[in-house]
Amino acid sequence: MTENKNTVEDLPELPADLQEEVNRELNQAPELSHTILEIWQSILSNIESNEGEHISPRYANSIVSNWPRLSFQEVSAYTNKYFTYLKSLREILTEEIAKDPAALERVENDAEENREHYLELIGAWQERIEMWEQTWQSDGKDSHVTLAALADATSFFVGAQGLVEHLSQINFQFTDEDREALRQRLLAVKG
């Protein structure tokens, strides 16, 4: 019996879709060609085009299924509020990028070289969400619509596919000191 002396380096290159599957299976993050800032700038760039789209029965059913207090007639109001929240958070991202446009070019050491931008973005987004939560009125006529849109917009940023998850893919380190600074920042917003 002959011994197989092929190494990983000797193996042929896999097609991209198969390589992504292998990376997922091996729990390895794919090499990024854009910063997380640029990825989020792109994600949030199509809000207006999505706003103008017809609300499909499938979309409406999905929203009403997730939020049983909403009626189909309220899906349009929910969608408008949701996109308003996303645009507000996009504005914060745009302002952060404008402070240092070269940040979009720091792909190789994104987590380290853009660390201050990510910390500011996490803090500013959390502050904005906290302010929205503080102004929400449970007895308002459309409080259920506002709450659903706010919860979904918040989840969009901090959920399983959100900014925090994307940052973990580049090994961004959120230290105990960072957590404490964020806690203090949010306490200041709460007053």
N, C-alpha and C positions, 0 to 999 in steps of 0.2 A: 504494500500500500504506500502510495506517495503522499507526502505531506503537502498541503496547500500553503504556498508561501505568499499568496496575494495579501497585500495590506489594503487598508481603506484607501490609501492614496493611489493604489494600482487599479481600483475599480473604475469602470466607465461612469461618466457623469449621468445622473438621472434626469428625466424630464422634470420641469419645474413643479408640476402638480404632484407628481410622485414624490419628489424631494420634500415638498411641504408635508405630505402625509407621513413620510419617514421621520421628519423632524418632530412632528406632533407626537408620534409614537415614542420617539426617543426623548421627548420632553425637552427639545432644544429649540430655542427661539431662532427663527430665520434671521439672516443678516439683513439689517435695514439699510435702505438707500436714501431715506429721508429722516429728518428729525421728527420726534413726536409732535413738536410745535407745528411743523409743516403738515404732518398727517392730519392733525386736528383742524388746521386752517382749511385743508381740503374737505374734510368731513362736513364742516360748517359752511362751506362755500355755496351749497345748493339749497339753502333754506328757501329763498324766494321762489325758485323754480318749483319746489315741492309745495309751497303755499298755494300756488296757482293751479295745482292739479285738482281734478275732479275727485271728490270723496267716493271711493268705490264701496260697494256693499261689503266686500271682504274686510276692508280697513274699518268701516263703521262697526261691523260685527265684532272685530277684534277688540276695539275700544270698549264697546258696551259689554263684552264678555269679561274684560279685565276690570271694568268699573260698573258693576251692576246698578248703581244709583243713577248712572247716566242713561238718558234716552237717546234713540237714534237722532232725534231732532236737535240734541245738544252736542253732537259730535263736531259740528262745524265750529261752535263756540270753543269747545275743548281744543280743537286743532289750532285755532287762532291764538289762544292763550299759550299753548305749548310752543308754537313757533315764536311768539313774543319773548318767552323765556329764553329760548335757544339763541335768538338774536342778541339779547342782552348779554348772555355769557360769551357769545362770539365777539362782541364789542370789547370785552375785557381781554380776550386773547389777542385781538387786533392791536389794542393799545400796548400790550406787553411785547409783541413782536416789533412794533414801531420803535420801541426804546432801543432795540438792538437787532436790526435786520440781518446782520451777519450770523445771528444765532441759527438761522435756517440752514446755514452751510456747515455747521458743526455736527456732522453725522457720526463720525467715527467715535467720538467720546461724548456723545449727546448727554448722557446722564450726568456726567461730571461738569462738562463745559457749560451746559445750560441749566445746571442745578438751581441757581437763583431764580431763573425764569419759571421753572416748574413749581418751586416753593411759592412764588408770588401768585402764580395762576391757581394753585390749589387753595391758597388763602383767600384770594379775591373772589373766586367762585363760591367758596363756602360762605364768605361774608354776604354775598349777594343772595344766596339761597336762604341764609339766616334772616336777612331783612325781609324777604318775601314771606317766610314763615311767620315772622312777627306781625306782619300787616294783614295776614289772612284772618278773615272773620267767619267763625263757624256759623253764625246766624245770617250771613249774607244770602241773597237770593240765589246766586250762582256759586255758593261756596263749594259745593260738590264738584262742579266743573273746574274751578280754580285749583282745588286740592288735587284732583286727578292729573291735571296738566303739570302742576308743580312737582308732584311725585314722579311723574314720568320724565320730566326734564332733569330732575335731580338724579334719577337712576341712569339717565343717558350719560351723565358725567362721572358718576361714582360707582355705577353698577359693573357687572361682569365684563362688559365691553367698553367701559368708560376709561377716562384719562388715567386713573390710578392703576387699572389693570395694564394699560399700555406702558406706563412707566415701569411696572414690574418686569416687563419683557426686556427692558434695557438695563436691568439691575439697578434701577434708581433706588438709593437708600434713603428712607425716611426715618431719621433717627429719633430717639426719645426727646432730644432737644428740639427737633423740628415739631414733634407732636405738642410739646409744651408751648412753643411759640404760637402754634396754630390755635391751641386752646385759649391762650391769653388774648389773641387777636379776636376770637369769636366772643369771648366774655366781654370785651370792649364794645362789640356791636350790640350785645344784649343789654348793655347798660347797667 
